[in-house]
């Protein structure tokens, strides 16, 4: 029996990656003797269809069970069509997760745990704007911002209100 675990690293001491289609690695483990192979997830950087491609790759390895944190609907459907059991909602170190599986403490599911495109970065967006404004500066506002979306939430960088902008607020 081969079990694939979404992983952040290349060994059994790595943490389980909560994303299936966009995980960094897949560790394919033989639970009986804990032998394993690590595979870099080449689907992780795809613009779309990462879950489907990852599921097809896993199926090509002869895996019978996938253990991950979250899995989207397209990947769930692809794994199901390949006859692969899916176990979601897991976290921790890969070795510990496989040990829980060996003891029969993990139950398969057939439902997606996240929407399509979960874990997908929206990329960076740049924008410049000029226009007719009401206030000092003649309405020639220029702004640039970069946004990144990921598991930990959203992080944005760029120019926001500056102290001198706040001081001028009273003159408008």
N, C-alpha and C positions, 0 to 999 in steps of 0.2 A: 504494500500500500504506500502510495506517495501522497504526502500532504504539503501543499504550498502555503507559505505564510508570507504576507506582505511585511517587508522589513525595511528599517532605516539603514542597515549595514549588511556586511557580508558574512557574519558568523552568528552562531546561536546565542551569543551574549548581546546582540544588537536588540534594540527595542522594536516592537511590532509597529509598523507604519499604519496609521489609521485609515489611509486611503488605499483602495485596491488598485484602481486603474492608473493612478499617478504615484504609486509608491516608488521608492528608490530601487529596491531590490525585491526579488522573490527568492526565498529559501525553500528549496524542495527537500523535505526531510523524510527519511524512512524512520517512522516512530519506534520500530522494534529495537534498532541499534543506534539511533540518533545520528546516523550518517546523513550528510546533506550535500547539496550543491547550491551555489549562489549564482543567480542570474540577474544582471542589471536589467531593469525594466526600460526597454527602449521605447515603450509607448508613453512614458511619463511626459515627454515634451511635445507630444502631438497636439495640434490645435483642437481636434475633436476626435471622438471615437476611441479615446484611450482605454476605457473600460472594456469595450468590445475587443480591441486588439490584444489587451492583456489577457483576457479570458481565452481567446483563441490560442495565444502562446502557451498558456498554462495547459490547455487541452492537448496541445501537440507534445507535451512532455509526459503524458500519461498519468497526470495527477488525478486522484479520486476525491480529494477534499481540499477546499480552500479555507484558510482561517485569516480573517482580517478584522479591521475595526468597522469600516463602512463600505458599502457597495451600492452603486447606482443601478437603476432599473435595466439599462441595456446590458450591463455586465451580468446581472443576475439572470436575465433571459438567456444570454449566451452560455453561461456556465450550466444552467439547467438543461439546455438543449444538448450539451455535451455529456450529460449524466454526472456532473461533478457536484458534490454536496458543498453547501456554503455555510460557514459559521461566521457570524458577525458579532459586533459588540465586544471585541476582545481588546486588551491592552496589556502592556508589560513587556518583559523580555521574551524573545522568541522561544528559548528553551523551556521556560515556565509555561508558556501557552501550549506547547506541544505536550508537556507532561500532563497538563489538565485534560487535554484531548485523550491521551492514553488511558487516563483513569475514568473516562466516560463522563466527565463533568461538563462537556460542551455539547450543545444541541444545535442541529442544523436548522436553517431557515430557508424560506423560499421568497421572502419579501425584501425589497430594496430598503435600505436604511437612510438614504439621502436622495435628493433629486439628481437629475442629469447634470453633468458638468461640475459636480462637487470637487473641490480641491483644485480647480482650474484657475490659474492666475489670469486676471483680466489684462495683464500686460501694462505697459506704461502709456499714458496719454499726455500729449503736449498740446497746449492751446495758447493762442495769442488772440487777444481781442482788443479792439479799439472801438470807440463809439462816442456818442453824444452823452455826456454825463452832466450832472448838476453839481458843480462844486469846483474847488480849486484843482487846477491841473487840466482844465479844458476837456475833461472826459476822455483823455487818452490813456486809459488804464491798460496796463500790460501785465499779464500774469502767466506763470508757467507752473504746472503741478504734475506730480507723478503719483499715480496710485497703484498699489499692489494689493491684491486680495489673496488670501490663503487661509490655512487652517486656523491660524491664531487670530483671525479677524482682518480688519482693514487697517492699513497704515498709509498715511498720506504725507508727502513732503512737498514743500514749495513755499512760496512767499505768502504769508498771511498778513494780517494787520500789523503794522510796525508801530513802535512807540510814537514816532513823529506823525503818523497818520491819526493816531488817537488824539494827539495834541491839537491837530488842525480841525478835529471834529467840531469844536466849539465855534469855528469861524464860518461854518456853512450856513 
